[in-house]
Amino acid sequence: MADTRLIQSRYRLLDLIGRGGMGEVWRARDESLGRHVAVKCLKPTGPQHDQSFTRILRERFRREARVAAALQHRGVTVVHDFGEYEGVLYLVMELLDGRNLSQLLEDNKQHPLPVPDVVDIAEQVADALGYTHQQGIVHRDLKPANIMRLADGTVKICDFGIARLGHDIGFTSRLTGTGIAMGTPHYMSPEQISGGQVDHRSDLYSLGCVLYEIATGVPPFDLDDAWAVLVGHRDTQPEPLRTHRAELPGFFDRVVLELLAKTPEERPADAGDLRQRIAVGRTGEQRHLPVSGPPRPSGRVRLAPPVPVVRPGQRRPDGEPRLPSWTRGMTTGHKASGAMQLGLAPPDHSAGLTGEWTTGTDLRALTAGLPPARPERPTPSPELLSTLANRHSAGLNLGRLGHWEEAGEVHRAVAAEREHALGPDHPDTLSSRYEVGFTLSRTGRAADALREFGRVAQGRERTLGPDHPETLAARQEMAYVLGQLGRHFEAHQVYAAVLASRERSMGPDHPDTLRCRHNLAFNLGRLGRLEDSYRMSRDVAHARTRLLGASHPDTLVTLYEVAYALGRLGRWTDALQTYREVAQGRARALGADHPDTLSARYEVGISLGRLGRSAEALELYRALVDDRTRVNGPADPETLRARHGLGVNLGRLARWEEALAEARDVCVMRERVLGPDHPDTLISRREVAVGLGWLGRWAEALTVYRTVAEAREHVLGADHPDALASRNDEAHCLEQLGRGTEAVELYRRVAALRRQRGVPPY
């Protein structure tokens, strides 16, 4: 491209305006018409790159071009032409002379824009959205960086790169993967966050967020924790704008709050209605404006952030600008990404039309100060580094969707290319290796994951030092995988060492320190140190409540561990109360159908059963089975787990015919889904035998008990506690059949095996 300087014998490239992760934007001259234009070029990719990934990007670029070229409105960036030249996709647009709203706020030191400008911008954007929505197009990523104010005052919406054609169902899911909620967290609608149906009213919500920010200097939910921002959008009423800035007109305050209604039905009907309200308000006739939606509370419900809230003109204590931190786990997972630094926004994969492009950035500075592993290694090109960074981020997105095998393939390929280009100990290479280890642990390959994390920990210790947060993150993952392998004593030693280093370098209340203490408490329980596990998890829960709030997922996952320890200590009344607290908190914070909420409800049922309150447990499990079936399907392992609990409590209520029928159904489904020797299948098969015994059908029960015992001996070994328990069941059944001699002999065999293991006979 740079060699010819001419595209299709028509567009002559003059100056590089900006460069982004997926391409470049040039100021160019249209030789045919004699006018200056902007040309955006999708970077060429060589044969060494992932061809399927390239195809997706090309399809998205072409669709983006067709969508944008069809729009003809003064408030939308004009696309003149698009095509492909020598393997490079290009887009020709009008050349804009102006600043986007994000840049205007930065120019103004994050102070709000003048009130007349704010109202004028609102009216112009509403007019442009009204037009695009009539064309059946939803923007889906409206934010300050995608709205330009030109030198003459005209406002234009840019970047329809992830627009959705209302009549073209399925386009977005094909390109982004099922379940990705595309957008930027400070400007996402509640329905977009939850993965629900998105229409033009979602754009209106995002516009409300933009107007709130340019009018007050802060977004409606001004928090640095991504989880808190998203929950704020879903659950918290925003503070009225005039509490931040009294000179804002009342009609504008009301209009923006209506745009920020939690449900689409409460928002203005369409952008045309919105524009009319603004126009009427500007003439001073706002008393005639209709008011939709419920009245707004004057107070603001604050969500406890894990880091201080940043106000206009302030910067975070670490010096980074105020940006959402996508690297924090948003549910109960233990992972903190090793690839992205706290406070940095993730790369944009959409190759947007006229998005926010970085200019004058020397990407080679990313490696400044790091000596190459081999002096002869050539300096990699900025284009290669950018491409690898985007593919790394694509792997992270696959992991967030649960596609761990595919994510592992991407990270292994990127790791190999980074090692070749940058060296084995470069931080970027080690970040990719870290993600490879994480995908291995999530796909059941714990031993391979341990080796990978060990390599990363050693490399980071050499280049970053033993107490660097990224070194400690790798060592902490080693401990987690050791626990997966059942090597709990070794895991304990690693956790304890990492915790001491984290407390020394980060302090006792740092989120990473608390995460390490949580994992250490978990591991103590697996070592049988139940009192220590309970005390430590309780202390971590108190600290997280104080720092993050009682309903934060990290707080609730530790409280769940407190409840688990209480149950193992036999304190079932306290465990029941704690599990209920977790279930209620998760329902509020994550939703009633979230997997973590449903898991806590299951444990409430276990606690009720242990306390002899089987009738209550039965009702709980009936409701849980219905919810699991609706959310996960009838054959999902968690649905079957809930049905197993239902059957157990039917038996406790002496409803044995029903219990036996339920146990048989669950056993058949588990065998089909999980396999005949899976532990859950064998538990259900044993429950069948229990039901047969209580119904006096001991001969049939004996056959089933023996099947379970033989399977457990085959899988676990003859001296495993579960195999020994099954042989005891078999002996009891023999007694009931009057075969005492055989029963005594079997009891003696079990006792001898217990002695060999050093376990008391009873």
C-alpha positions in Angstrom: 0.0 0.0 0.0 2.7 2.5 1.0 4.7 1.6 -2.1 2.1 2.5 -4.6 0.6 5.4 -2.7 -2.4 5.1 -5.1 -5.5 2.8 -4.7 -7.5 1.7 -7.7 -5.7 4.4 -9.7 -7.9 6.9 -7.9 -7.2 7.6 -4.2 -3.7 9.0 -3.5 -2.6 8.6 0.1 -1.0 11.7 1.5 -0.6 11.7 5.3 -1.2 9.1 8.0 -3.9 10.5 10.3 -4.0 7.7 12.8 -3.3 4.0 13.4 -5.4 1.5 15.4 -5.1 -2.1 16.2 -6.7 -3.2 12.9 -5.6 -0.7 10.4 -4.7 2.9 9.4 -6.5 6.1 8.4 -5.0 8.3 5.8 -5.7 11.8 4.5 -6.0 11.2 0.7 -6.9 13.0 -2.5 -9.6 11.6 -4.8 -7.8 12.2 -8.1 -11.1 11.7 -10.1 -13.1 14.4 -8.3 -10.2 16.5 -6.9 -11.4 16.4 -3.3 -9.7 15.4 -0.1 -11.0 12.3 1.7 -10.2 10.0 4.5 -9.2 6.4 3.6 -9.3 3.6 6.1 -7.3 0.5 5.3 -7.7 -2.9 7.0 -4.1 -4.2 7.5 -3.0 -7.0 5.2 -2.4 -10.3 6.9 0.2 -12.8 5.7 -0.2 -16.6 5.5 1.2 -16.9 9.0 -2.0 -15.5 10.5 -5.1 -17.3 11.5 -7.2 -17.5 8.3 -10.5 -18.1 10.0 -9.9 -15.0 12.2 -9.0 -13.0 9.1 -12.2 -14.1 7.3 -14.3 -12.9 10.2 -12.6 -9.5 10.2 -13.0 -9.2 6.4 -16.7 -10.1 6.6 -17.2 -7.6 9.4 -15.4 -4.9 7.4 -17.5 -5.4 4.3 -20.7 -5.5 6.2 -19.7 -2.3 8.1 -18.9 -0.6 4.8 -22.3 -1.5 3.2 -24.2 -0.4 6.3 -22.3 2.9 6.5 -22.5 3.6 2.7 -26.3 3.3 2.8 -26.6 6.2 5.3 -27.2 9.7 3.9 -27.7 12.2 6.7 -25.8 15.3 7.8 -25.4 13.8 11.3 -23.7 10.6 10.0 -20.2 10.3 8.6 -20.5 10.0 4.8 -19.0 6.9 3.2 -18.1 7.5 -0.5 -16.6 4.2 -1.6 -15.2 0.9 -0.4 -13.5 -2.1 -2.0 -10.5 -4.3 -2.0 -7.1 -3.6 -3.6 -4.2 -6.0 -3.6 -5.6 -7.9 -0.7 -6.3 -4.8 1.3 -9.8 -3.7 2.2 -10.3 0.0 2.2 -13.1 2.5 3.0 -13.3 6.0 1.6 -15.0 8.6 3.9 -15.5 12.3 4.1 -12.6 14.0 5.8 -13.8 15.5 9.1 -12.4 18.6 10.7 -13.2 18.5 14.4 -12.9 16.7 17.7 -14.9 13.8 19.2 -16.7 14.3 22.5 -14.1 12.3 24.5 -11.4 14.6 23.2 -13.4 17.7 24.0 -13.8 16.5 27.6 -10.0 15.9 27.7 -9.4 19.3 26.3 -11.6 20.7 29.0 -9.7 18.8 31.7 -12.7 16.5 32.2 -14.9 19.5 33.2 -18.4 19.5 31.6 -19.1 21.2 28.3 -21.0 24.5 28.2 -24.7 24.0 28.7 -25.8 25.5 25.3 -23.3 23.1 23.6 -24.6 20.1 25.5 -28.2 20.8 24.6 -27.3 21.4 20.9 -25.3 18.2 20.7 -28.2 16.3 22.3 -30.6 17.6 19.7 -28.3 16.9 16.7 -27.5 13.4 17.8 -31.2 12.6 18.4 -32.0 13.8 14.9 -29.2 11.6 13.4 -30.3 8.6 15.5 -33.9 9.1 14.4 -32.8 8.8 10.8 -30.6 5.7 11.3 -33.3 3.9 13.4 -35.8 4.5 10.6 -33.3 2.7 8.3 -33.5 -0.3 10.7 -29.9 0.2 12.0 -28.9 0.2 15.7 -25.5 1.5 16.5 -24.9 -0.6 19.6 -21.7 1.2 20.7 -22.6 4.9 21.1 -20.0 6.6 23.3 -18.2 10.0 23.4 -15.4 8.8 21.1 -18.0 7.9 18.4 -19.6 11.4 18.2 -17.7 14.2 16.4 -18.3 17.9 16.7 -16.9 19.7 13.7 -15.4 23.2 13.5 -18.7 24.6 12.2 -20.7 23.1 15.0 -22.1 20.2 13.1 -22.3 16.9 15.1 -21.8 13.6 13.4 -22.1 10.0 14.6 -19.2 7.9 13.6 -18.3 4.2 13.6 -21.2 2.0 12.6 -18.7 -0.9 12.7 -20.9 -3.0 15.0 -24.3 -1.7 13.9 -27.0 -4.2 13.7 -29.5 -4.3 10.8 -32.9 -4.8 12.4 -34.1 -7.0 9.6 -30.9 -9.1 9.4 -31.3 -11.3 12.4 -28.3 -13.4 13.2 -25.6 -11.2 11.7 -24.1 -10.0 15.0 -24.2 -13.5 16.6 -22.4 -14.9 13.6 -19.6 -12.4 13.8 -19.2 -11.9 17.5 -20.1 -15.3 18.9 -23.2 -16.1 21.0 -23.4 -14.2 24.2 -20.9 -11.4 23.6 -22.4 -8.2 24.8 -20.6 -5.8 22.6 -20.2 -2.2 23.7 -18.3 -0.1 26.3 -19.3 -0.6 30.0 -19.9 3.0 30.9 -22.5 3.4 28.1 -24.1 -0.1 27.9 -27.9 -0.5 28.4 -29.2 -3.0 31.0 -30.6 -5.3 28.2 -27.2 -5.2 26.4 -25.4 -6.2 29.6 -27.8 -9.1 30.2 -27.6 -10.3 26.6 -31.2 -9.6 26.0 -32.9 -8.2 22.9 -31.3 -4.9 21.7 -33.2 -2.4 19.6 -33.2 1.4 19.0 -34.0 2.1 22.6 -30.7 0.7 23.7 -29.0 3.4 21.6 -31.2 5.9 23.5 -29.9 4.6 26.8 -26.3 4.9 25.6 -27.0 8.4 24.4 -28.3 9.2 27.9 -25.0 8.0 29.4 -23.1 10.2 26.9 -25.2 13.3 27.6 -24.9 12.7 31.4 -21.1 12.7 31.0 -20.7 15.8 28.8 -23.2 17.7 31.0 -21.7 16.7 34.4 -18.1 15.7 33.6 -18.7 12.1 34.9 -20.7 9.1 33.5 -23.8 8.1 35.4 -22.0 5.3 37.3 -18.5 6.7 37.9 -16.8 3.6 39.2 -13.5 2.0 38.2 -14.7 -1.6 38.8 -16.3 -3.0 35.7 -18.7 -5.2 37.7 -19.9 -2.3 39.8 -20.4 -0.2 36.6 -22.5 -2.9 34.9 -24.5 -3.7 38.1 -25.1 0.1 38.4 -26.6 0.2 34.9 -28.9 -2.7 35.7 -30.0 -2.0 39.3 -29.1 1.6 40.5 -31.0 4.8 39.7 -28.6 7.5 38.6 -28.2 10.6 40.6 -30.1 13.6 39.0 -27.7 15.7 36.8 -28.5 18.9 38.6 -27.1 17.6 41.8 -23.7 17.7 40.0 -24.4 20.9 38.1 -27.2 23.2 39.2 -27.3 25.4 36.1 -28.5 22.6 33.9 -32.1 23.3 32.8 -34.8 21.2 34.4 -36.2 19.8 31.2 -32.7 18.4 30.2 -32.3 16.7 33.6 -35.7 15.0 33.2 -35.0 14.0 29.5 -31.7 12.4 30.3 -33.1 10.5 33.3 -35.9 9.2 31.1 -33.3 8.0 28.6 -31.6 6.1 31.5 -34.7 4.2 32.5 -33.9 0.5 33.3 -36.4 -1.0 30.9 -36.8 0.0 27.2 -40.5 0.6 27.7 -39.9 3.5 30.2 -37.6 5.4 27.8 -38.8 7.8 25.1 -40.6 5.9 22.3 -38.0 6.8 19.7 -35.3 9.3 18.8 -37.8 11.5 17.0 -39.8 11.8 20.2 -36.6 12.7 22.0 -35.6 15.4 19.6 -39.0 17.0 19.9 -38.7 17.1 23.7 -35.4 18.8 23.5 -36.6 21.3 20.9 -39.6 22.2 23.0 -37.4 22.5 26.1 -35.0 24.8 24.3 -37.9 27.2 23.6 -38.7 27.5 27.3 -41.9 25.4 27.1 -40.6 22.5 29.1 -43.7 22.7 31.3 -45.6 20.9 28.5 -43.2 18.0 28.3 -44.8 14.7 29.1 -43.1 12.7 31.9 -42.7 9.0 31.3 -41.5 6.4 33.7 -41.6 6.2 37.5 -40.4 9.2 39.6 -36.6 9.2 40.3 -35.3 9.2 43.8 -33.2 12.2 44.6 -30.5 10.2 46.5 -27.9 8.0 44.7 -27.4 4.5 45.7 -23.6 4.1 45.9 -22.0 0.8 44.9 -18.9 0.1 47.0 -15.9 0.2 44.5 -12.7 -1.7 45.2 -10.7 1.4 44.3 -11.5 5.1 45.1 -14.1 6.8 42.9 -12.5 9.4 40.7 -14.1 12.8 40.2 -13.6 15.4 37.4 -10.1 16.5 37.1 -8.7 13.8 39.3 -6.5 10.8 38.4 -6.3 7.4 40.0 -3.7 7.0 42.8 -1.6 4.9 40.4 -1.6 7.7 37.8 -3.7 5.9 35.2 -6.6 7.8 33.7 -10.1 7.0 34.9 -11.1 4.0 32.8 -13.1 0.8 33.6 -10.9 -2.1 34.5 -12.0 -5.1 32.4 -9.2 -7.2 33.9 -11.1 -7.8 37.2 -13.2 -11.0 37.4 -16.9 -10.2 37.2 -18.1 -13.3 38.9 -16.6 -15.9 41.2 -13.7 -16.9 39.0 -10.2 -16.8 40.5 -8.5 -15.6 37.4 -7.0 -12.1 36.9 -5.9 -11.8 33.3 -2.1 -11.7 33.0 -2.3 -10.0 29.6 -4.0 -6.7 30.3 -2.9 -4.1 32.8 -5.4 -2.6 35.3 -7.0 0.5 34.0 -6.4 -0.1 30.3 -9.4 -0.6 27.9 -9.3 -3.8 25.8 -8.3 -3.5 22.2 -11.1 -2.8 19.7 -11.6 -5.7 17.3 -14.4 -4.1 15.3 -12.3 -2.1 12.9 -14.7 0.7 13.2 -15.2 3.3 10.6 -14.0 6.5 12.2 -13.4 5.4 15.8 -10.8 6.7 18.1 -7.5 6.3 16.4 -4.1 6.6 18.2 -1.7 9.0 16.5 2.0 9.4 16.9 2.4 6.2 19.0 5.6 4.3 18.6 4.6 0.7 19.5 8.2 -0.2 19.8 8.3 1.7 23.0 6.3 -1.1 24.5 9.5 -3.1 24.6 11.8 -0.2 25.5 14.2 -1.0 28.3 13.9 -4.8 27.9 17.0 -6.4 26.5 16.4 -8.9 23.8 16.8 -12.5 24.7 19.1 -12.9 21.6 21.1 -9.9 20.4 20.6 -11.0 16.8 16.8 -11.0 17.0 15.5 -8.3 14.6 13.1 -5.7 16.1 9.5 -6.8 15.3 7.4 -4.4 13.3 4.7 -2.4 15.1 2.1 -4.0 12.7 3.1 -7.5 13.9 2.9 -6.5 17.6 -0.5 -4.9 17.1 -1.8 -8.0 15.2 -0.6 -10.3 17.9 -2.1 -8.1 20.6 -5.5 -8.2 18.9 -5.3 -12.0 18.5 -4.4 -12.3 22.2 -7.4 -10.3 23.1 -9.6 -12.4 20.8 -8.4 -15.5 22.8 -9.4 -13.8 26.0 -12.9 -13.1 24.5 -13.2 -16.8 23.6 -12.4 -17.7 27.2 -15.0 -15.3 28.6 -17.5 -17.2 26.4 -16.4 -20.5 27.9 -14.8 -21.7 24.6 -11.7 -22.9 26.4 -10.4 -25.3 23.7 -10.6 -22.6 21.0 -9.1 -20.0 23.3 -6.2 -22.4 24.1 -5.5 -22.8 20.3 -5.3 -19.1 19.8 -3.1 -18.4 22.8 -0.7 -21.2 21.9 -0.3 -19.8 18.3 0.2 -16.3 19.7 2.7 -17.5 22.3 4.8 -19.2 19.6 4.9 -16.1 17.4 5.6 -13.8 20.3 8.5 -16.1 21.5 9.9 -16.1 17.9 9.6 -12.3 17.6 10.3 -11.1 21.2 12.0 -13.9 23.0 10.8 -16.5 25.6 11.1 -14.1 28.6 9.4 -11.1 27.1 6.4 -10.0 29.2 4.1 -10.4 26.2 5.3 -13.9 25.5 4.8 -14.8 29.1 1.3 -13.3 29.2 0.4 -15.6 26.3 2.0 -18.6 28.1 0.0 -17.6 31.2 -3.3 -17.8 29.2 -2.2 -21.1 27.7 -1.9 -22.4 31.3 -5.2 -21.1 32.3 -7.0 -22.7 29.4 -5.3 -26.0 30.2 -6.5 -25.9 33.8 -10.1 -25.1 32.6 -10.1 -28.1 30.2 -9.0 -30.7 32.8 -5.3 -30.8 31.9 -4.0 -29.8 35.3 -0.6 -31.4 35.0 0.1 -29.6 31.7 -1.2 -26.4 33.2 1.2 -26.8 36.2 4.2 -27.1 33.9 3.1 -24.0 31.9 2.5 -21.8 34.9 5.9 -23.0 36.3 7.6 -21.8 33.1 5.8 -18.4 33.3 6.7 -18.0 37.0 10.4 -18.7 36.4 10.5 -16.3 33.4 8.7 -13.5 35.2 11.0 -13.9 38.2 14.0 -13.5 36.0 12.7 -10.5 34.2 10.4 -8.8 36.7 11.5 -10.0 40.1 10.1 -12.5 42.6 7.7 -10.0 44.2 6.3 -8.5 41.0 2.4 -8.9 40.9 2.6 -10.8 37.6 5.2 -13.2 39.0 2.9 -13.8 42.1 -0.1 -14.3 39.8 1.7 -17.1 38.0 2.8 -18.7 41.3 -0.8 -18.5 42.7 -2.1 -20.3 39.6 0.5 -23.0 40.3 -1.0 -23.4 43.7 -4.5 -23.6 42.3 -3.5 -26.3 39.9 -1.7 -28.2 42.6 -5.0 -28.3 44.4 -6.7 -29.6 41.3 -4.2 -32.4 41.3 -5.0 -33.2 45.0 -1.5 -32.1 46.1 -3.0 -29.8 48.8 0.1 -29.7 51.1 2.2 -28.4 48.2 -0.5 -26.0 47.3 -0.6 -24.8 50.9 3.1 -24.1 50.8 2.9 -22.0 47.6 -0.2 -20.1 48.7 1.5 -19.2 52.1 4.6 -17.9 50.3 2.6 -15.9 47.8 0.4 -14.5 50.5 3.4 -13.3 52.6 4.9 -11.6 49.5 1.5 -10.0 48.6 1.0 -8.7 52.1 4.6 -7.3 52.1 4.4 -5.6 48.7 0.7 -4.8 48.3 -0.7 -4.6 51.8 -3.3 -6.8 53.6 -6.4 -5.2 51.9 -5.3 -5.3 48.3 -7.8 -7.3 46.1 -5.1 -9.7 45.0 -4.0 -10.3 48.6 -7.5 -11.0 49.6 -7.9 -13.4 46.7 -4.8 -15.3 47.8 -6.1 -15.5 51.4 -9.4 -16.8 50.1 -7.7 -19.5 48.1 -5.5 -20.4 51.1 -8.6 -20.8 53.2 -10.2 -23.0 50.6 -7.1 -25.2 50.6 -7.0 -25.4 54.4 -10.4 -27.0 54.3 -9.2 -29.6 51.8 -6.3 -30.4 54.2 -8.9 -31.1 57.0 -8.0 -28.0 58.9 -11.6 -26.9 59.2 -11.4 -24.5 62.1 -8.5 -22.6 60.4 -10.4 -22.6 57.1 -13.5 -21.2 58.8 -11.6 -18.4 60.6 -9.6 -17.3 57.6 -12.5 -17.3 55.2 -14.6 -15.4 57.7 -11.9 -12.8 58.1 -11.6 -12.4 54.3 -15.4 -12.1 54.0 -15.4 -9.3 56.5 -12.5 -7.5 54.7 -14.2 -7.8 51.3 -17.5 -6.6 52.8 -15.8 -3.5 54.1 -13.9 -2.8 50.9 -16.2 -4.0 48.1 -19.6 -4.2 49.7 -21.8 -7.0 50.9 -23.2 -7.9 47.5 -20.0 -7.9 45.5 -19.4 -11.4 43.9 -16.0 -11.7 45.5 -17.5 -11.1 48.9 -20.3 -13.6 48.3 -17.9 -16.3 47.1 -15.9 -16.0 50.3 -19.1 -16.1 52.3 -20.0 -19.3 50.4 -16.7 -20.8 51.7 -17.6 -19.7 55.2 -20.9 -21.6 54.9 -19.1 -24.7 53.5 -16.7 -24.7 56.5 -19.6 -24.4 58.9 -21.3 -27.3 57.4 -18.2 -29.5 57.6 -17.9 -28.5 61.2 -21.5 -29.7 61.8 -22.8 -26.2 62.5 -25.7 -26.6 60.1 -27.9 -23.9 61.5 -25.2 -21.3 61.0 -24.4 -22.8 57.6 -28.0 -22.6 56.5 -28.2 -18.9 57.5 -25.0 -18.1 55.7 -26.0 -20.0 52.5 -29.3 -18.1 52.5 -27.5 -14.8 52.8 -25.3 -15.8 49.8 -28.3 -16.9 47.7 -30.1 -13.7 48.4 -27.1 -11.5 47.7 -26.3 -13.3 44.5 -29.9 -13.0 43.3 -29.7 -9.2 43.9 -26.3 -8.8 42.4 -26.2 -11.4 39.6 -29.8 -12.3 39.0 -32.1 -15.1 40.1 -31.0 -17.4 37.2 -27.3 -16.9 37.5 -25.4 -20.2 38.0 -23.8 -19.0 41.2 -27.2 -18.0 42.6 -28.7 -21.5 41.8 -25.6 -23.2 43.3 -26.2 -21.3 46.6 -29.9 -22.4 46.6 -28.8 -26.0 46.2 -26.6 -25.7 49.3 -29.6 -24.2 51.2 -31.4 -27.4 50.4 -28.5 -29.5 51.6 -28.5 -27.6 54.9 -32.2 -28.0 55.4 -32.0 -31.7 54.8 -29.1 -32.0 57.3 -31.3 -30.3 59.9 -34.1 -32.7 59.4 -36.3 -30.1 57.6 -36.9 -32.3 54.6 -40.4 -30.9 53.8 -38.8 -27.5 53.3 -35.9 -29.0 51.4 -38.3 -30.8 49.1 -40.2 -27.7 48.1 -36.9 -25.9 47.6 -35.6 -28.6 45.3 -38.9 -28.7 43.3 -38.5 -25.0 42.5 -34.8 -25.4 41.8 -35.4 -28.3 39.4 -37.9 -26.1 37.5 -35.5 -23.2 37.3 -32.5 -25.4 36.3 -34.6 -27.1 33.6 -35.7 -23.7 32.2 -32.2 -22.2 32.3 -29.9 -25.2 31.6 -32.2 -27.9 30.1 -33.4 -31.2 31.6 -30.2 -33.2 30.9 -27.7 -30.7 32.3 -25.6 -32.1 35.2 -26.8 -29.3 37.5 -30.4 -30.0 36.7 -29.8 -33.7 37.5 -28.0 -32.7 40.8 -31.1 -30.8 41.9 -33.3 -33.8 40.9 -31.1 -36.1 43.0 -31.6 -33.8 46.0 -35.3 -33.9 45.4 -35.3 -37.8 45.4 -33.2 -37.9 48.6 -35.7 -35.8 50.5 -38.6 -37.8 49.2 -36.9 -40.8 50.8 -36.4 -38.9 54.1 -40.1 -38.2 54.1 -40.7 -42.0 53.7 -42.2 -41.5 50.2 -40.1 -44.4 48.9 -42.0 -45.3 45.7 -41.6 -41.7 44.5 -38.0 -41.6 45.7 -37.1 -44.8 43.8 -38.7 -43.6 40.6 -36.8 -40.3 40.8 -33.5 -42.1 41.5 -33.9 -44.4 38.6 -34.7 -41.6 36.2 -31.8 -39.5 37.3 -29.5 -42.6 37.2 -30.4 -43.3 33.6 -29.9 -39.7 32.5 -26.6 -39.4 34.3 -25.3 -42.6 32.8 -26.2 -41.2 29.3 -24.7 -37.8 30.0 -21.8 -38.5 32.3 -21.0 -42.2 31.7 -21.7 -45.3 33.8 -18.7 -44.9 36.1 -19.0 -41.2 36.8 -19.2 -40.5 40.6 -22.5 -38.8 40.2 -23.9 -41.7 38.3 -22.8 -44.1 41.0 -24.3 -42.0 43.7 -27.7 -42.1 41.9 -27.3 -45.9 41.4 -26.7 -46.3 45.2 -29.8 -44.2 45.8 -31.7 -46.7 43.7 -30.5 -49.5 46.0 -31.4 -47.5 49.1 -35.0 -47.1 47.8 -35.2 -50.8 47.0 -34.0 -51.7 50.5 -36.6 -49.5 52.2 -39.3 -51.1 50.1 -38.1 -54.6 51.3 -36.8 -55.6 47.9 -33.4 -56.7 49.3 -32.4 -59.1 46.5 -32.7 -56.4 43.9 -30.9 -54.0 46.2 -28.0 -56.4 46.6 -27.4 -56.6 42.9 -27.3 -52.8 42.6 -25.0 -52.4 45.7 -22.6 -54.9 44.2 -22.6 -53.0 40.9 -21.7 -49.8 42.7 -19.0 -51.4 44.8 -17.3 -53.1 41.8 -17.4 -49.8 39.8 -15.8 -47.9 42.6 -13.1 -50.5 43.2 -12.3 -50.4 39.5 -12.1 -46.6 39.3 -10.8 -45.7 42.8 -9.2 -48.8 44.2 -10.3 -51.4 46.7 -9.1 -49.5 49.7 -10.7 -46.1 48.7 -13.2 -44.9 51.4 -16.1 -44.8 48.9 -15.4 -48.3 47.7 -15.2 -49.5 51.3 -18.5 -47.8 52.1 -20.1 -49.6 49.2 -18.9 -53.0 50.4 -20.4 -52.1 53.8 -23.7 -51.4 52.1 -23.4 -54.8 50.4 -22.7 -56.5 53.8 -25.7 -54.8 55.4 -27.9 -56.0 52.5 -26.6 -59.6 53.0 -27.6 -59.4 56.6 -31.1 -58.4 55.7 -31.4 -61.4 53.4 -30.3 -63.7 56.2 -26.9 -64.5 54.8 -25.0 -63.7 58.0 -21.9 -65.7 57.3 -21.2 -63.9 54.0 -22.0 -60.6 55.7 -19.5 -61.2 58.5 -16.8 -62.2 56.1 -17.3 -59.0 54.1 -17.3 -56.8 57.2 -13.9 -58.4 58.1 -12.5 -57.7 54.7 -13.5 -54.0 55.0 -12.1 -53.7 58.5 -8.8 -55.1 57.3 -8.5 -52.7 54.4 -9.3 -49.8 56.8 -6.5 -50.8 59.1 -4.1 -50.9 56.2 -5.0 -47.3 55.4 -4.7 -46.4 59.1 -8.4 -45.5 59.3 -10.5 -46.5 62.3 -12.9 -49.4 61.5 -16.0 -47.3 62.3 
